[in-house]
Amino acid sequence: MTTQEPKKRTFEFGIRVVRAVEALPRSEVARDIGRQLLRAGTSVGANYRAAAYWMEVIIALKILKPTRLTRLHTESGELLAIVVASIKTARRTRRT
């Protein structure tokens, strides 16, 4: 993986999160949760788990159908795996 791939994927992830938030209903609860997801998803490098958490809250509260967030949730898991692998590599490299 090149250094540009995570940058591109996290950017595209943020854009997709924005679009998902825009699709939420205009209720007060959806607006508040949407703001949380928007902040977490657009700062995914530091808050990857927060984005997944808020997506799960939206699904649990039936604010959106699970199918609306399936691909976005999958991508958050893949990004998490990339970050974890990078951290592990950095730790191994630092020890040697």
C-alpha angles and dihedrals in degrees: 000000000000122000089248095059098071090044091052094043095049090048092050089045090055091050091050090049090053090053092048091051090050088055094057118108117262095249121129093245093048090048093052095045090043090056090052092049091045093054093044096043096047091051093043095145090069100025108036094139093047091059092052090046094054092046088054090050091052090051094045091052091046092235089138131012112261091240089063090063102031097101093040091051091048090052091051089055092050092048089050090054090051093050093047092049090049092051091049091049092048091051093049091047092049092053094056 
